[in-house]
Amino acid sequence: MHTLAQLRAGELSGITRLDLSCGLTEFPAEIFDLANTLEILNLSGNALSSLPDDLHRLTRLRVLFCSDNRFSQLPACLGQCAALTMIGFRANRIVDVPAAALPPLLRWLILTDNCIETLPPELGERPNLQKLMLAGNCLKALPPSLSQCHRLELLRIAANRFDALPQWLLTLPSLTWLAYAGNPLETEADHAALEATPLIEWSSLRLEQRLGEGASGVISRAGWRRADGSEQPVAVKLYKGEMTSDGSPLHEMNACITAGMHPNLIRVEGRIHGHPYGQQGLVMQLIDPSYRNLAGLPSLDSCSRDVYAEECRFSAEVALKIAQGIASAAEHLHQQGITHGDLYGHNILLNDQGECLLGDFGGASFHATTDSLETQALQRIEVRAFGILLGELLARIDLGLSDAQRDALEDLERRCCQPDVLTRPGFAEVVKQLRTM
């Protein structure tokens, strides 16, 4: 994090990224001194409510973060920034998104956790739009012009006021990661599964070291004292209350429970009961430390694509085992009326033998289990996510894959990613084909 004193003293000359979070109420004019080099500007965590009309003087600015500020309108000056591709205004007070605020090269727009009721039709006139994050607003509809955004891959509209998904949305050729939980349109979670989940008293848990923290909660290693006096090592996830980019953490908890048992899903032992502050949480299977994330999160440059380590390579046996396990887990989820919504390498844990677990249900949504065109489309949107994952695995196989196997897998990848949503295979067919290999 940089300081205002450094900026005013000229110590930051030549930098390409500036991070300022120091209670700012006005845009520091000294930022314009960096116009020749500045590409990423992060002003999150301040008290700003406006930006200068001549922001376009920052001619190299590609990325702007202004989350956790006091904006009530997305600033119109953004639309004049010719190089700007990514805009993040999470957790402000925005009610108005003027068409003038949308830069021509817009690729990634984050407006999570605001008060937006409508979006301008001009949003659909941004052909590069790839990632659109709108969870936690007051939207009842999307502009029909978004049907023209054929590059749109990730859409988050959870925790809004949608009574139905627009039919054109389910036909978008590139849509891959869709989250819509917490809207009136969503099918209810399986209350029988929720009620059947054992309650685990907080007093029987002994928290040990923290294992990690995400947008939805904190995971810790713990000891669970069973009724027979024995102690079982477990993982405890305590959910946060605030909105995440995917939606409500409590919807994530319900999806984890409703998902049920599968060898490629993390097992839920029970729900926490009696937390002293009323915090919601789950007790889950403790994952062996030999497991690691398959990939890293997308970067500012990769946008909707995971980042893999340069040295990440697989044998054909391991890659096929990963593909079979994740396809089987996704088939199981769809049978329970759940789309994962975030089927990505960075949400997959694996060991050296290719044993893998699909985690992070933050983007999960419920849908009807009846076989309708809408259900088929929702499921096949997720099939595209698997096709992308399969391609990433194929690109990293070193040994053991015959020409015939590669041809068959590349054909499966193409079929999973074809632009006509309903002609993609379902996961039952995907699993069947993978098992023949």
N, C-alpha and C positions, 0 to 999 in steps of 0.2 A: 504494500500500500504506500502510495506517495503522500507527501504533505503539501499543504498550501504554501508553506514557507519555502520549500524546495522549488515549487513552480515559480513563485515571485522572485526568487533569487536567480533564476535562469539556469538552475542546476540540471534541469530535465531536457535541455535542448537536444534535439535529435532523436528522442524516444519515439517508438511506434505505438506503445500502449501506455495509457495514463489511467491510474486508479486513484480516485479521490473520494473519501468518505469522511467528512469532518464537519457535519452539520451545516453545510452550505445552504443559504437561502437565495443566493444569486449565482449565476454562471460566471466564473472567474474569467475576466477578459484576457488574462495572460495565456489561456489555453490557445488562443489564436496565434501566439508566437510559435506554436508547434505545428502550424498548418502544413509545412513542407514535408513532415514525416508521419504525423499522427494518423494511425489506422484504426485503433481500438480505444474507445473512450468509455470508461466505467465510472458513472456518477451515482451508483446505487447507494442507498442508505444515507441520504441527505434530507433536506427539507425544501427541495426545489419545486416550484409550481409552473415555471416557464423556462423556455430556452430562447436565446437571441434570434431575431429574425434573419440575421446574416450567418447562421450556422454553416451555410453552404461554403463559406470561406475555408472551412476545413476540407479541402478538395480531395484528400486521400482517405477520408473517414469511411470505413467499411462497416464497423460494428459499434453500436451505441447501446449501453445499458443504463437505464434510469429507474430501476426497480426500487421499491420502498422509499418513494418520495411523496409529493403532494399534488401531483398533476390531476386535474379534472378533465383535461382534454389532451388527446395526442397532438403534440405541437405541429402545426401546419408547416413550419419551417423544415421539417424532416423531408418533405417531398421535393425540396430543392437541392438535396444532397445527392449529387449525381452518382457517387460511388457507393452509397450506403446500401447494404444488402441485408443486414441483421439489426433488428430493433427489439429491445427488451424493456417493457414498462410493467413488470409484474408488481402487484400489491401497491397500487396507487389508489386514486379515487376517480378514475376515468369513466365518464359517462358518454363522451362524444369522441368519435373517430372520424374526422373530416377526410374527404377524399384527397384533399391537398396534402395530407400528412403521409401519403404513401409514395415512397420514392420509386422510380421506374424499375430499378434492378432488385426490388424487394424479394428476398429468398426465404427469410426466417423471421416470423413475427410472433412475439410473446406478449400477450395482454392478459395473462392469468390473474385471477383474483382482483377484479375491478367491478364496475357497476354498469357495464355496457349492455344496452338493450337492442341496438341495431348496428349493423356494419354497412359501409357504403358499397353500392354496386361496383364501384371502380376497383374494389379489391380483386375481382375476377379478371381485371385487365392487367394483372401483374404476372406475365407468363413464366417467370422464374420461381414463383412461389412454391416452396418445397416443404415447409414446416410451419404449421399454424397452431398456436397454443392459446386456447380461449377458455379453459376451465375456470369455474368459479365466477361467472358473470350472470347476466339476466336475459340471455338471448333466448328467443323463441323460434328463430329462423336464421338461416344463412342466406346471403345473397345468391340468387340463382346463377349469377354470373360466375360463381366459383366453379361451375360445371366446365368452364373453359380452362381451368388450371390443371392441365394434363400432367404436370410434373409434381403435383401435390402428393406427398408420401405420408406425412405424419399429421394427424388432426386430433386435437384434444378439445372436446366440447363437454366434458363431464361437469356435473353440478351447475347446470343451467336450467332452462325452462322448456325444453323441447318436448312436444307431445308426440312427435314422429320424426323419423329420419327422412330427409328428402330423397326421393327415388334416384335422382341424378347422382347423389353422393355415392350410392352403392354401385355405380357404373364407372367411376373415375378409374382410368386405366393404371395409374401408378399408386393409388391409395393402398397403404401397407400396414400402418399402425394407427388404429382408430380407438379412441376411448370416449365413451358416452355415458358412463355410470352416473347415477344421481340425478337423472332427468325423469320427468313423469312417464316418458315412453318406455323406460327400462322395465323388463320383466323382474318381478320380485325375486330376491334370493330364496333359496330353499330353506324355509324356516324350520323344517323338520331336521335338516342337517345341523342348523345352528343350535337348535334346542337339544339335540342329541350329543353335542360336543361336551366332554367333561369339563366341569369347573375346577380349577386348581387354585387353592387358597394362596394368597400372596405370602402369608406367614410360613408356608411350606417351602418357599423359594429362598435361596441364599445367593445373591448376585455376586459374581466374581469380576473378572476383567471385561471391559467393553470390547466387543468384537468389531463394531462398525456403526456408522450413523448415516442414514439416508434422509431424503426429503420427508418420508412418512414416519420415521421413528428411529429408535436406538435399539441395537441388538447387543445383548451381553451374554456371556457364558454364565451359567448358574448351576447350582446343585438343587435338585428337587427331592425333598424328603417324602418318600412314598408312605402309604398307610402302614406297610409292614416294617417300617423303620429303616429300610434301605435308602440309599441316596443315588439318584440317577443324574448323570451330567446332561444338561439340556441347554438350549438357546432360548432366551427370553426376549421378545420384541415388544417394547412399549411404544404405542402409537402416539404421535403428536396430534394436536387438535386442529392445526391450521391447514388451509388448502395447499396442496402441492400442484405442480405443473400437470399432473395426471388427474387430479380430483381429490376426493375426500379419503384420508387414510382409513376411516372406518369402513368404507366400501371395499378397500383392499383387504381388510381383516375378514369381512364376510366372504369374499371370493376365495381366500385361502382355506377357509373352513369348508365351504361348499364344494371345493375342488375334490375333496375326498382323497382316497389312498391310491397311489400309483408309484411304481419303483423309480420313476424319473421326476417325482415331485418331492419337495421337502415335507416330511410328515408333521402334521399338527397333533400335539399331545393333548392340548386343551386350552380353554380360555381362562385368563386370570380373573380371579374374584377377590374382592376385599382389598384392592389397592388403597392405601391411605388417602390418596388424593383423587380417587375415582378414575384413575387412568386406565384406558383399555389396553389390553395386551394379549399376546399368545405365547404359549410354551410350545416349543418346536424341537424337532430332532436336531441334535448337535452334529454339525458336519465335520468330518475328519479334516484336520489341517492340511492333508495332502491335496485337497481340492483347491482349485484356483479358478479365477474368471477366465473364460475362453477369450474374451476381447476386452478392450477398453472402450469407454464411452465415446460417442461421436465428438469430434472437435469442431471448432468454429469453422474450419475450412471444409471438413467432410460433411457437416450439416446433419444428414440423416443416416450416415454410414459409420459403423463401428471402426475403431482404430485397432489394428492388430500389431503385436510386437514383430519386429523385423525377423526375429529368429523363430517365429511360430510356424512349425511344420508338423505334419502328421503322417503316420503310415496309413495306408488304405484301410486297414482293419480298424484303427482308432477312429478315423473320420467317419466310416460307415456306422460304427457303434454310436457315435454322437448323433448322426442324422437319424438313425432308427429310434434312438431313445427320445429325442425331442419330438419327432413326428408322432410317436406313440403317446407321449404326454399330451400333445395338442389334440390328438383324436379323442383322448379321454376327457379333456376339458370341454370339447365341443359336445360330447355326449351328455355332459352335466349342464349344458346351456351356458357355457362361459367362453368368451373369447379372451385370450390373455392380453392382447392389446399392445404388448411390448416384447414380442418374441424377437430377441436380439442375442447376439453372442455375449454381450456384456452382462446379460441376466442368466447366463448358463455357467454353472460350476462343473468342473470336470477334474479327473485325476489322470495319471499317465496311462492308465489302461483304457481310457475312453468312457468310463462310467460317468454319467452326467446327471445333473439336476437342474430343472428349469425353475427359477425363483422370481421374486419381485412381481407381485400381483397389483402394483399400483395403477396400471392401466387397464385392469380387467373390467369387463362389462358382462351383464347377464342378457341372454336372449332366449326366445322361445325354443323349446326342444322339438316342436313340431316341424315337419319338413315343408317349409314355405320358400318362396323365391327370396324373401328378405333374409331368412336364416341361412340359406345357401350362399347368398352374396356376402353376408357378414363373415361366414366361415372361410370363404375363398379369398377374401381380403387378407386374412391371416395366412392362408396358404402362400400368398406372395412373399410374406415375411420369411417363411420357411425356404422358399426358392432362393431368396437372397442369401440366407445363411448357407444353403447347400452350395451355392456358387463360391462363397468365401472359403468353405472347407475344401472344395475341389481345387481352388487356386493354391492351396497349401499342402497338398498331398505329394510326398516325395517318392514313396516306394509302394509297390505291391498292387497297383491298379492296372488292370489289363486295358487294352484299347477298347474292347467291347464294353467293359464296365464303365469306362470314362464316357463313351458315347451314350450309354444308357442314362447315366447320371446327368450329363449335360442336356439330354433331351428332357429329362424330368424337370430340371431347373427351368428350361424354356417354357414348358407347359405350366409350371407353377407361376411363372411371371408374365404369362401372355396378357395382353391388354384387355381381352374380353373376359370379364370377371367370372361369369357363370360357366365358361368352358374350361376353367382350371379344374384339376382333379380335387376331390375332397381328401381329407387326411386318411380315410380308410383305404383309398386307392394308393395313396403315397406310401403308407406303411406296408401294404401288400407288395408293392414293387420293390421297396428296399429290402424286404425279407428274402426276395428271390436272389439277392446278391450276397 
